[in-house]
Amino acid sequence: MHSITLNSSVSLSWANVNYRNSHVGEPKVHHATMHYPLLRENTFSNALFSLRKCTEIEDPKLGSCFHAQILKLGVECDVFIGNSLINMYSKCDQIRDAENMFDHMPHRTVVSWTSMMAGYQRNRLAEETILLFSRMLESLRPNEFTLAVVLQACALKGYEDLIEVIHCFAIKSGFILDDFLQNCLIDAYAKLGMLRAAEKLLQRLYRRDVVCWTSVISGCVCNGNAKTAVDLFCSMQEDGVLPNDVTMLTILQACSEINDRRLMQWIHGLVLKGSWCVSGLVLNSLIEMYSTNGYFRESLTIFCRFCFRNEGLYPSPETMASLLQGCGNCGSLKLGEEIHGYLIKQGFLPCTIAENSLINMYARNGCEDSAFILFRTMAKRDVISWNTIISCFIKNNQPVAALGLLGEIHREGSQDNVYPDFVTLLASLEACSDLALLLQGEVLHGYLTRTGLLGDIFIQNALIDMYAKSGRPDSAENIFKEMHERDIGSWNSVIAAYGINGNGTSALKVFADLERSGTRKPNAITFTNVLSACAHAGLIEEGFKIFNSMEKHHNIRPSMEHFACMVDLLGRAGRVEEADMFIYKMPMRPGPDVWAALLGACVVVDNVTIAEKAAKELAIMEPSSSIWRVALSNAYAAAGKWQEAAEIRAEFRRSKQFIKEGGWSSVNVEGYEFSFMAGDTKHPESTLIYGIIGTLQHHMQDRTSICSTVVIT
């Protein structure tokens, strides 16, 4: 409660108010804690003191109460009290109240104008700051603090010319000798990328402190000149100026961008030697510098050394996310689980950033069940959470579950204000491609058109791939033709679309168009796709012509994948002897893909000799694989060597190592996915299904009989 007594002996007293400097919030009322009497002879000084206290704790409600008492006392016209009120309202984010106070001041000093401009700048109202400065120039001369505030506004708006004008005015008026204004000028130049001007001003300074050095270094890093920032940091050391925490954070970012291990180790040593390891911010940046650039062991060493001593140093959620990202990239599941335990023990969870990284870590290590449980138990999910779990299912060959989550985010995401974004739809298109779901892919195509995301080149490439795998190369071609801009991925996608659907001639035409266009150069994937298209279409001469042109005309050395395509090209045409000779002449040792392509071709042409040769090589390279054993068994069976085929089958039955997963197929009917195996009777309508299949087989047999009769006649 507030008590006001207005009489001949004016007194103003406030209830006991406890101002806690460590927290910003409502003041707490206690008895006999702190007393601020405004005595008659100290009315102005105590009013200023009370307003300053309100500013420190950023309490606009209490400040308004003091303002009301000041109005009742009739001292609001005093310029010092008016300036303090403007400052209090500005720092309590009540900029309109500050503006109202400024407008009703009967007398304004340079401090009044500067306080109001500082309030605008604090609230990022740079345009209002500059306009008020122009009004001030009509009646008053600014001081060095006024110019410093205006420089910040100019840097925020990007007004380079105005900064140079203020610089000239500062020189002419003599304010340039002020250290604070010099630092503000350097900072403004650096933020706008005017690094030469900032460095020139820095070198002319008689006394260079850590603030001006840090401003220039930070400006270099922000404008992509990390190497210059490191050079300036070294010059700073030579100048005898010790860096502070802000300087170290900036130079750590520069080292991260340069990605030089020796430089990272040097700055790491400096952090340890200079005792910056007691700074949580510096430690976080040091860990992220290593982990971002793939040096996972170094980042983990720092984490284990400093964050398990219980000295009050705890990594930030972002740092923990980068460590978990490293666990995912390196396949360190056990370590990721240990970090998960650390997060629980230290009270990090629930935290959306950390939980998203945990989901990603489990997904990359093939633990989709753990990732999904964590996703379901999250207190709050953002769009990254949904994208991570959807991508998890796609990477682990569960596209049906991924599409189920897409439907769920549409139904329930609006409750958390979460909607599918670019990444969500890109992953969903990939799921449709894997399942060849044309209808769902077309629905996504329509949604992309409606949301305006269709113009993105990655989305268009994904649509081409989806239509190609769904058996609609014509729709894929239409997407390609309507593209305003194409990257090499677009050309590769449409070539693959024709190849998948057996149209090798069209694939070769697109490849020729790519070569003639000159806008993009074919890459290794381009040649893989076009050679595969030739193999599916039986275009042997064209395939060899393209293969021979790779290194000769395009400076691309054929890889193992390209050689496998050529073996497949010859094998599909039944020319397994030529394929075997081609392998013999290879300039490198053939890999498993090459021998597997040759073995698969031998099954079709009943060439047991070459099949055994390919299987012998595969037995050395992949001794625990069951794939080549099945292919060899099929080759024996096709050639009528039933005893040899039976021996391989018996080997499968004897050893648990070669347990072969049963083959299965799936069909999508009206949005529902049905998976089944040969002879499967689990479906509730299996009797009807087998009856229809029997009818179809009967019709096909009748058709075969009719065709045979016609041929004999």
N, C-alpha and C positions, 0 to 999 in steps of 0.2 A: 504494500500500500504506500501511497505517496501523501505526505502532509505539507500543505502550503499555508503560511501565515503572512498576510499582507497588512502591515500597520506601520506605525512610525519606526519601529525597529524591525525592518524587513528580514525575515529568516526563511530559508528553504531547506528542508531536510528530507532525505531519502531513507526509506527502510533499509535495513541491513541487507546489502547485496554482496554475494560472493562471486567474484569474477574468476573463472577458471581459465587460465591462459592456454592450457593444453588442449581444450576442446572449444569449438565454436558452436554456440547454441543458446538456448534460453538461460538467463541468469537464474541462479538458485537462491531462494530467500532463506536465510538462517538468522538466528538471534545472536547478536553481539559478535558479528564476524568482521565486517568492514563498514565504516561509517563515513559518509561524505557530506558534511554540513556545508551549506553555502551561507557563510556569515555575512553580515552587512558590509563589513569593510573589504570582503574578498569575493564579492558577487561575481565579477567578471572572471577572475582567475579560477574560481571553483567551477563555474559554468564551462569554461574551456577544458578544465581537467575532466569533468564528467563526460563531455562530448568525446574527448580523446579516449576515455575508457570504453565508451560505446563503440567507437571505431575499432579498437583493438579486438573486442569480442565479436564484432560484426553483428550487433543486435539492433535491427532497425526499429523494433517495437519500443524498446527502452529509449532509443534515441528520439523517437517521436514524442515520448512522454517528457523528456528533457526539453525538447523544442517547445512543447505546450507551456511548460513552466517559464521558459525564457520569454515567451510571448506575454504571459501574465505579468512578468516582472517589468516588461517594457524595454528590455535591453537588446531586442532583436536587430535594431538599427546599427548596432556597433559592428564595424567592418571585420573585426577579428572573430567575433562570434559568428557572423555571417559566413566567413571563409571556413570556419570549423564545421558549420552545419553542412555546407556544400561538400566538404571532404568526407564527413560522416555518411551522408546519404550516398555519395558516389561509391565508397568502399563497402557499403552494405547493399550494393546493386539496386539502389532505388534512384536510378538516374533521372527519372521524371520529377521526383521530389527535389533533387538537387538543381535541376533546370528551373523549376518554379522558384526556388529560393534565390537563384542567381538573377532571374528576371525581375524580382521585386526588391533587389538591393538598391537603396538610394545612392550609395557611394560604392564604387568598385576600384580596387587596386589591382596591380599586376598579379598579385597572389590570387585574387578572386578569379580573374580570367584563366590563370594557369590551373587552378584547382578544378574549374569547370571543364577545361580541355582534358585534364588528366582523367576526370570522371568519364568523359566520352571515350577516351582511348582505352580505359580499363574495360569498358563494355563493348570494345571493338567497333565503335562508331567513328571510324576514321574520317569519313566525309564531313560529319558534324564538327569534328575537331578542327579540320582545316578551314571550314567556313567561319567558325568562331574566331580563329586566328586572324582571318582577313578583316573581321569586324573590329577586332581589338586594335589593329594597326591604324584605324581611323582616329583613335583618341589616345592610345597609350603606346609606349615603347616597350617591347618584350624584353625579358631578361634571359639569362642562359638556361634557366629551367623551363621557360616557355618554349624555347627553341628545341630543347631535348624532347619535350612531349610531341611537338609538331613533327620532328624527325621520325619518331615511332609511327605516327599516322601515315606519313609519306611512304615509309618502308612497307606498311601494310597494304597501301593502295598501289604501290609500284610507281610512284611519281619521281622518276629520276631527275628531271629538270628542276623540280622544286627543291629537292635535296641539295643540288648544286647552288641554287639561289640562296638557301639558308646558310650554306657553307660560306659563300661570299659575304653575306651579311654578318656572320659571326667573325670573320676576319676583319671586316671594316669597323665593327663595333668594339673589337677587342675581346669579345667573349670566347674566342678560339683558344685562349690561354687556360680556360677552365678545363680541368681533367675530366669531369663528368660529361661535359658537352663533347669533348674530343672522342670519348668512348662511344657516345651516342652516334656521332657522325660515322665513325668506323663501322659500327654495327649496322647502320642504315645502308651504307655502301655495300657491305658484305652480304646482307640479306637479299639485295637486288642483283647480286652477281657482278657488281662493279668492283671486281677484286683488285684491279690495278690501282684504282683510286684509293681503296681501303689500305693496300700495302704501302702506297706512297705516303699517305697520311700517317701510317704507323711508323714508318722510318723517320719521319720528320719530328716525331714527338721527342721532347727532351727527357721525359720520364715515361717509360713504357711499363704498365702494370699488367697483371694477369688477365684483367678484364678485356683490355684492348687486344691482347694477343689471342685470347680465346674467341673473341668476336670474329677476327679475320680467319682463324682456323676453322671455326664453325661455318662461316660463309663459304669457304673452299669446299668443305665436305657436302654442304647442302646443294652446291652447284656442280657437283660431279668432279671436282679436282682434288681427289683424295691424296695423290702423290704430292701436290703442292702443300696440302695441309700438313703432311708429315715433315716436309722440308721446313715449313714455318715453325713446327713444333721443335725441331732440332735447333733452329735459330733462337727460339725462345729460351732454350736451355743454355745456349751460349751467351745469351744476354743476361744470364743470372736470375731469371724469373722462374720461380717454382710454379708448376701447374697446380690447379685446384681440381676438385671432383668433376666440375663441368668440363674442364679441359681434357681430363682423362676419358670421360664418356665420349667426347667428340673424337678424340684420336683413336679410341677403340673402334668406333664406327668406321673411321677411315681405313684402319688396318683390315677390317672385315671386308670392305669393298675392294681393296687391293688384292687380298687373298694370297699373301706371301707368308709362308710358314715362318721363315726366319724373322721377319718383321713382327709377326704375332708373338714369337717367343721373346723378342727383345722388349716389347711393350709389357709382356707378362712379367718379365724380370723386373721391370721398372715399377710395376704395380706392387710387387712383393717388397722391393727394396724401399720404396717410398711410403710403405705402410698404408697404401690405399686399400689393402685387403680387408680393412675393418669397415669399409664403406659397402653397404649392401648393394647400392646402385652400380658401383664399379665392378663388383664381383658378378652381378647379373650380366652386365655387358661383356665381361671377359668370358663367361661361360657361353653366351650366345655367339660371340665372335668365333669361337672354335667350332661350336656345333653347327652354325649356319654354313660354314665352309667345309664340312665333312670331317673335321678332326674330332671325332666323337670321344676317343679315349682321353684326350687332353681336357675336354670339357667335363667329362665324368670325374677325372682326377681332382679338378678344382672343386667340383661339387662335393665329393667325398671328404676332401681335406678341410674345407671351411664350414660346411653346412651340417656336420654331425658333431660339432663341439659344444653345441648348446650355448653359444656366445651371443645369441640374439641375432645372428645372421641367417636369414631365411631367403631362399630364392623366390623370385616373383612367379606368378602363374605362367607368364610368358616364357620365362627361363625353363620351368619344368616342362612346358609344352615342347620346347626345342630339344630337351633331353629325351623325351618320349619319342619325338620324331626320329632321333638318332637310333633309338632302340628298334623302331620299326624298320628303318633303312638297313640296319646291320643284322636284322634277324635275331636280336638279343631278347628273347621272350622272358627268360629268367630275370634278367636285369630290369626289364620293364615291369614285371610283377613286383620286384622289390621296391621300385620307385612308386608303384601304386600303393604299396603298404606304407611307405613314407608319407605319401600325401594324406592317407587316412589318419595316420598317427599324429601328424602335425596340424590337422584340422583344415587342410586346404579345401576339402570337399564338403558341401557341393560347390563346384566352380565350373562353369560351362567351358571355359578355355581348356582347363586341365582335363575335364571329362572327354571333350572332343578329341584331344590328343591321345588319351587312353584308348578310345574306340579305334582310332587309326592304328595305334601300335598293335592291338590285338588282331585287327583285320590283316595287317601286313604279315603277321606271324601265323596266319591261317586259323586263328581262334575266333571264328565268326560267332560261335555261341556265346563266348564271354563278351564279345563286343556288343551283341544284341541285348544281353542281360543288363549290361552297363547303360545302354541306350534307354532301355525301358525304365530303369530306376532313376534316371536323371530328374532333378527337381524342375529344371527349366531347360528347354531345348531351343536352340536357334537354327537357322537354316543350314549352318555348317554341320550341326549334329545330324540332321536328316541326310545331307549330302554325303557325309562320311559313312553312315551305315548303309546307304544305298550303294555307294561305290564298293563297300566291303562285300556285299552280297554278289555284286557283279564280278569282282576279282576272284571270288571263291566259287564261281560257276553256279550261282543261284539267282539267275535273272528273274525267275517267277516271284521270289520273295522281294526282289528289288522293286518290281512293278507293283506289288502289293503295298509297299511303303509309299509309293507315289500316290496311290489312291488314298492312303491314310492321311498324308500331308494335305491333300485337297479337302478332306472331310474335317480334320481336327486341327490343322495348322492355323486356321484363322483365329482360334481361341487364344493362341500365343502371339498373334500378329506375325505368323510365319507363312510365307508363300514360296512356291517353287521358283528358283532363279535359273540363271543360265547353266550353272553346273548341274543342277537337278535334272533339267531337261536333256542335257547332253548325256548324262549317265542313263537316263530312261530310254533314249534312242538307242544306246548301245545294247540295253537289255532287249529291246524289240528286235534288233539285228540278230542277236544270239538265238532268239526263239523264232525268227522269221514271222513275226506277228504283224502282218500288213495292216489289219484294221486298227490296232492300237497305235501303230506308227502313223497312220493317216490322221488319227485323232490328235496326236501330238503335233503333227504338221499344222493342223488347223489352229491349235492353241498357240503355237509359235507365231503364226501369221497375225492372230488377234492381239497378242501381247507386244508385237513389234520386234521380237528377237530373231525373226527369220533372216534379217540382213547380215547376221554374224557369219563369218566365213567358216568357223568351226562347226556351227550348227548345220550349215548347208552341206559340208563334207559328211557329217554324221547322217544326214537325211539321204544323201547319195548312197552311202553304205547300207542303210536300212532298206531302201527300196531294192538295191541290188540283191541282198541276201533274202529278200522276200519274193524274188522272182519277177520284179518289175523294172527291168533295165530301161524301159521307155520313160518311166517317171524319174528315174535317176538321171537320165539324159536331159530331161526338161529342167530339172533343178540346176544342172551344170550349165545349160545354155542361158538361164535367167540370171546367173551370177554376174554382178557388176565387177567383182574383183576375184581372181583365182590365184591361190598359191599352189605350190607343187603337190600339196596334199589333195587338192581338188582334182588335179589331173590324174594322180595315182588312184583316187577313189573311183573315177569313172572308167578308167582302164580296167581296174579290178571288177567293176560291175559287169562289163561285157565278158570278161574272162570267166567269171563264176557261172554265167548263163550260157557259156559255150559259143559266144559270138566273137571269135578271134579276129575276124576281118575288121569289125568295127573297132576293136581294141587297137589293132595296128593303125587304123585311120586316125584315131585320137592321138596315138603316139607320134605319128607323122605331123599332125597339127601342132603338137607341143614343140617338136623340133623346129618347125617353120616359124612359129610365133616369136621365138627368141626372148620372150618375157621371163620364162623360167627354164632352168636347166634340169634335165632328168637326173634323178639321184638313184641310189642303189635300190630303193623300194620300187621305183618306176620300172626298172629292168626286171625285178622279180615278178611284178604283176604282169608285164607284157609277155615274158617268157612262159609264165603259167597259163596265160590266155592262149598262146600258141600251142602249148601241150594239150589243153582241153579241146582245141579245134583241129589238132593234127597238122598244124602248119610247120613242118619240119624245116624246110629251106628258109622260110622267113625267120624262124626262131634262131637258126645258126647265124644268119646274117646279122641279126640284132646283137647276139652274144659276141660275135667277133668285132662289132663296132664299139663295144663298151670301153675298152681301154684305148683303142685306136683313135676314135673320134670324140669320146666324152671323158677320157682320162679317169675312168672308174675301173678299178681293179676288181675282177669278179671274185665274189666271196663263195663260201661253201654252199650258201643257199642258192646262188645262181647255178653252180655246178649240179646241185640236186635237181633243179628245174630242167636242166638239159638232159639229165639221165631219165627223168620222168617223161620228157618230150619223146625221146627215142623208145622208151619202154612202152608207152601208151600206143605207139605205132607198131609194136611187136618186134622191134629191132633190138632185142636184148644183147645180141653179140656185139653190135656196134656200141651199145651203151657200155658194155663191159670194156671194150677197147678204149672208149672215151675216158672211163675212170682210170685206166692204166696210164693214159697220157696226161693226167692232171698234174699241174705244177706243184701241188700240195698233197699232203696225205688225206685221202678221202675220210669224211666224217660219217657219223651214224646216219644222217639224213640221206646221204648219197647211196649208201648200201641198202637202206630201207626202201628207197625208190626203185632200185634194181631188183630187190627181192619181191616187191609188190608186182612188178611187171612180169617176173618169172611165173607167178601164180596164174596169170591170164594165158600165157603162151605155153604152159606145161614144160618149161625148161628146168629140169631138176638139177642139172649139173651146175649151172650158174647160180641157181637158188641156193645150193649147198655152199658154194663159194662165198656168196654174200652173207649167209647165215654164220659161217665160220668167222668172218670179220666182225660181225655184230656180236658174236659170243665173247670176243675179246674186249670190245668197247663197252658193251652193256650186258655183262654176265647175268645180272639179276632181272633183266627185262623179260616180260612174257609176250610182248608184241611180236617180236621177230620169230619166236617159237610158234605162235599161232599161224603166222604167215607161212613158215616152212611146212607146218603140218598141212595147211591148205594146198601148198604146192605139190606135196606128196600125194594127197587125195586126188587132185586134178589130173595127175599123171598116172593114177591107178595103182600107186605104191601104198597099199593100205596097211601093210605091216609096219612100214617106217612111220606112217602117220599115227598108227595106234601106239607105237613106242613113245612118241612125243606126248600124246594125250595121257598115257600112263604116267609119264614123268610129272605131268601137272597134278595128277591125282595123288601121287606119293609125297610131293613136297608142298608144304603150306606157303613157301616163298613165292610160288608161281600161281597163286589163286587169282583167277581172272574174274573181274567184275562182269556180271551179266549185262549183255547189251539191252538197251531199252529205247523206246521211242516215245514221243509225246505229240498230242494233237490238241489244238485250242478250238473249243466249240462255244460260241456265244460268250467269250470272255473267260471261260473256265478251262484250266489246263488239266489234261488227263495224261498220265504217264503209264506205260504198260510194257510188258516183256512178251516174248514169244510164248504162246499158249496160256497167257494170263487170263484168269477168270474172276478177278476181284471186282470188276465193274458190275454194278447192279443190273445192267442191261446186257451182260456179256452173251447170253443166249441169243438175243436178237441180233447182236453185232456179228456173231459167228454165222448165223443164218444168212445174213446179207452177204458176208464174204463168200460163203458157199455158193450162193446164187451167182455172184460175180464170176467166180471161178468156172462155174458151169457154162455161163455165157461165153467166157473166153475160150473154153475148150471147144464149144460149138463153132466159134469163129475160126479157130485153128483148123478144124476139120474141113470147113468150107473152103478155106484158102488152099489146103492140101489137095482137095478134089479138083479145084480149078487148075492148079499147077500140073497135076497128072494128066488131065484132059488135054 
